[in-house]
Each structure stands twice: as C-alpha cells, then as structure tokens.
Amino acid sequence: MTTRYNELLDPEFMNRLERLDIVSRKIYFGRMKGERRSKRKGQSVEFADYRNYVSGDDLRFLDWNIYARLERLFIKLFFEEEDLHVSILVDASASMRYGNPDKALYARRIAAAVSYIGLINYNRVSVTAYSDRYGPELVGFRGRHMIHQVLDFLANLDSAGAGNMAAACRRYAIRHPQKGVVLLLSDFLDKGGYETGLRYLVGRNYDLYAVQLLAPEEIEPKLAGDLQLRDIEDNDLAEITVTRALLNRYKQNLNAYCLALRDFCARRGVTYLFTPTTVPFNQLVLTYLRQRGLLK
C-alpha cells in the first residue's frame, strides 16, 4: 500500500479492523438486519433444510450421505444472506479544510476505515462527497479487492466550495432508495442549517449515524484584539474585537448549537456522535463507533 494510502489507513490498523463488522439495529423485512439472514433459500454457507431432487437441480448440492442410506436424492438448501448497504456521506466543503488536525483528513480516515470494514465483510459500500454540488460518488462496491479504489477516491477528494447539506441529502435520498446504514461525516457548520437535510435522510428510514467533527481551534479559539475574519466558504468578512466576554459567548453559542443538533437527532432516531479532531482516530473507530452501535 502506498504512502498516500497510509495517510488514510496504515496496514497495522487495517489488521485491527479485520475483527470488526458493521451492524444495523433497524428492522428490515421483519427481522433484525444485524443478523442479515433471509428466510429465502439460497446458496450461502449456512445449512437450512432439504428438499427432494427434481430434474435440472444443481448436482453439486446433492446430499450423497442421505442417498447412501435411503437411496433417495435430496438437495441441500442454505440460508441466503441479504446485502447490507453501507453508505458514507462526506462533507467536502471548504470549511472541512480548517484546523489542526485537519477536519477533512479526519473525515476521510473515518470513511476509509468504515469502508474497509464493509468491504471485507462483503457489504455493498458507497461513498458520496458533497459541498455546493453533489458528488463525486462511488456506488455499490463490494469485496476486499475494491479497497484500493475507495482509498484512491478518498485520497484525491478536494474540500472546496460552500456546504449545501439540504440539497446533497435530498439528492442522495432520491438516488439511494434502498434501506441500509448511512454514515454522515460533517462539521454541520452549514449556513443553510442541518435540519432539512437530515429530514430527507430520516424520511428514507435509513439506519442513520451523524458524526460531527470540529477542530480544536473552533472549540477553543486562540484569538484576541481587533480582527477581520473571513468565511472560508463564501468569503464574507466580519470585523470584530475579541474580548474574553465575546469568547465566552461564542463558546456558549457553539455548545448550544451542538446540543440542539444532538437533540434533533435523538428525537428522530438518528445516532449522533460529537468528536473533536484531537481524539485519536483509532480510538474513535475502535471505541466510540462501537459504543454507538455502528460496529461490533
């Protein structure tokens, strides 16, 4: 794996991800999707039942042990696994470039880790980026061998333009009607708000996870004096005098905003996770995403 890919997932961490799987706590077709087992009979590895052989059946599934005892031909039936669709929506607006550690890189690393877990467990994995436009997008990848294409997609993803979560989520919901797990990675600092976008996703009854990423400079800004601030997405300017009282009011407003987002998600069955980018990446994946129920 190249150095460019190692920035997203290093081989040692990938080995630790091998033991994980993605689960869904939603009920699909009358069963828990976390089990992902259909009552339809198929050709997976788990035995289900027998039936009499009829002309044209696949001879590979004949049970010769039963034939030896009873001199009758029976076909072995197996439980058929349902695909679990795993989709990752990555905010690629310009505000994600901010911070140290960088929010964009942190989000791409989460996307890479969850994609890898999905691929090695043979789930259908899609990755969609958005800013003021929808895309680029990878759709329906499956199998371990596809990880290099996903990593290449994420490594080349640019963060530019203003965020438009409402338009992106609306288009995603239209293009992806199938049920499944959706992981939304964003700072949720969208001038158009997050409510409309999340409603589009909730309306599709996805098993939805919202991860809010903020940089340490946004949580505890180190600013003082007379400043001219420029919006990184639309270049709006604001001239302010930074005082301790202003910083305190800023932090109170930010905390209220994040709590409102958390409550909005909780009321609609969306699993919400807040993380500063100072949290070690492997801890977020191996501990916090497991605690929230996305991984096991």
N, C-alpha and C positions, 0 to 999 in steps of 0.2 A: 504494500500500500504506500502511495507517495506521501511526501512530507505535507503537501497541500491537503490531502485527505486526513493525515494525522492531526491536523489542527481541529478537525471535527470529531474524529473518533480514533484513538490510538489502539493498536492491537491488544494491549493488555486489558483495556477497558472493554473492548468487544468480547473478550473471553468471559468477562463477568456478566455481560448481557446475555450470554448463551443460556443462562439458567432461568431467564425471565420469560413471561408471556403476557400478552395483552388480554384483558378480560372486559366483558361488558356486563353491567349489572341490570341492563334493561331486559325486558321480556320480549322475545321475538317468536311469533308463530306458536305461542302457547308454551314456551319453555324458556329457561334461562339461557341467554346467548353465551354466557361464560362457559357453558357445557358444550355449546355449538354442535349438538348431535341431533340429527334429524330422525324421525320415525320412518322416513322413506328408506327403502332398502337400496344399498348401492354396493360399491366395491372398495370400501376403505378397510382398515386393518382390524376393526373390532367386529367379532362374530355376532350375528343377531339371531339367525334361525335357519331352517332348512325348508326346501320345497321340492316336489317331485320334478325330475328332469323331463323337459319336453324338447322335441326336435328343434335344433337351432341354438340351444343354450351353449354358452362358452364352456368347453370341456375342461378348462383349467380349474373350474370351481366345482367339479365333481368330487364328492367325498368317497374315496376308494376304500376307506376303512369300513364305512357302512355297507358298501357294496360287497365287501368280502364276507361280512356277517349275514346280511339279509338278501344278497343278490338282487338288490333294487338300487336304482340310480337316484341319488339326491344331489341337488345343487346347494352349496353353502351360500347364505346371504349375509351381508355385512351392513352395519350402520353407515349411513352416508353423512359425511361431515358437511356442514353448511359453511360457506365462505364468511369470514368476518371482515367487513370493510373497515379499514383504518385510514382516516383522512387527517392530514395535518395542514392547518391554515397558518401561514407565516406572514406576519406583518412585515412588509418590506418598504415601509415609508421612511422618509429621511430621518425622522426622529429616532428611529432604531439605531442609527449610527452613533448616537450620543453615549458618552460615559466610558468609564474605565473601571471594571471590564465593560467592553462594548456590548450593548443590548442585542445588536444584530447577530454577532457571532454567538452569543449565548443562546439565542433562539434557534439558530441553525444547528447548534450542537444538540439541543433537545430534540429537534426534528430528526436529526441523523440517528440518534440513539433509539427513539421510538420506531422510526422506520426500520432500522436493523432488526429490532425485536419482532416487529410484524413480519418482515420478510423471512426470517429464519423459521418462524412458526407457520409459514405458508399462508398468511393472511393477504388479502388484497390491500395494497398500500397506495395511497395517492398523496401527493404533496402539492399544495397550491400557495403561491405567493400573491400578495396584493399590495397596492398603495393607492394612487389615484386611478389606477386601472387594474383590471383583473388579469392575473397570470404574471409570469409563466406557470405552467402546470404539468405535473406528471400524473397519469391516471392508471390505476388498476395494475400496478406492478406486483409480481408475486415471485417468491423464491430467493434464496440466498445470493444467487449469481447476479441479481439486479442491484445489489447494494452499491456497486461502483457507479452506476448511472444515477442513483439517488444522490450519492456524495458529490458527483460531478455537478449535478443540478444545484445543490446547496452551496458548493464552493464558489460557483460562478454567479450566485444571486446577488444583485445590487440593491442597495437600500436608497431609494430616491423618490422624490415626489411627496405630495401630501397624502395623508391617510384618508380613505373613504370606506370605513368598515361596513356601513349600511349597504352600499352598492355591491361590495365584494360578497358579503354574506347572502344578499338576495340572489346574485347570480350563481353562487355556489349551490344554494338550496334548489334552484331550478335545474342546474346541470347534474346534481347528485341526489336523486330522489330515494336511492336505496338506504335502508337503515344501516347503522353502524356506529362506530366510535369516531368522534370528531374532536381533535385537539386544536384549540385556538391559542396561538402564541402572539402576544402583543403587549405594548405598554398601555394600551387603551387610552392614550392621550390623543384623542381624535376630536377635532373641533365640532364635528357633526354629532358627537356623542356615540355611545356604545349600545344604547337601548334598542334602536330599530334593528341593527344588525343581529344582535343576539335573539331578538324575537323571530327573525326569519329562520334561524337555526333551530330554536326551540320548537317552532311550528312543524318542523320535519320529524320531530321526535327522535333526534339523534341522541346517543349517549354522549353528552357534550361536556368537555373539560375546558375551562378557561384559565390560562396561566398568564398572570400579569407580571411583567418584568420591568423593574425600574433600576436605574443606575444609582450608585451611592451619591453622586452629585445632585440628583433630583430629590433624594430623600433628605440629605443634609447638605444644602448648598453652602459653599465657602465663598460668599460674596460680601462686599462691603463698599460703601461710598456711593458716588454718583455714577450710574452706569447706563449705557444704551444696550438693550437686549434685542436680539434679532431672532425671530421664529425660524427655526431651521427648515421648516417645510414650505412656508409661504412668504418668508422674508418680511413679515410685519415687524415694525420697530416699536419699542416702548422705552421711554426714558424714565428711570426710577432712581430714588435714593434709598439704598439698602440700609436699614437700621435693624437692631435686634428685634424691635416690635414687629417690623414688617416680616422678618424671617419667621418669627413665631406664628404670625397669622398665616403665612404661606404653608407652614408645616401642618397647622390645624386644618386648613382647607384641603391639603393633599390627603391627610388622614381621613377626613370626612368623605372625600371623593372615593377613596379605595373602599371604605366601609359601605358606601352606597352601592358600589359595584358588587361587593360580596353579598349584600342583602338582596340585590336584584337577582343575582344568580341563584341564591338559596331558595327564593320564592318560586323559582321556575324549574327547579330540579337540575340546575347546572352545577357541576362540581368546580369550585373556584379555588385557585391557589395563587397566593402572592409570594413573590420572591425577589429580593434584591440580587443583582448580578454578582455580589460579593459572596453569595452562598456557593461553595464548591459545586461544580457541575455534577460530578459523580454522586455527591450527596443528594442533590435534587432528584436525580433519576432513581438511584438505588434505595433512597429512603422516602422522600416526600411523595413521589408519584406512586409508590407502593402504598403508603399510608392513605392516599386519596382513593385508592382502589383501581387505578388505571392498570397497574402492573401487579403481577404476583410471581 
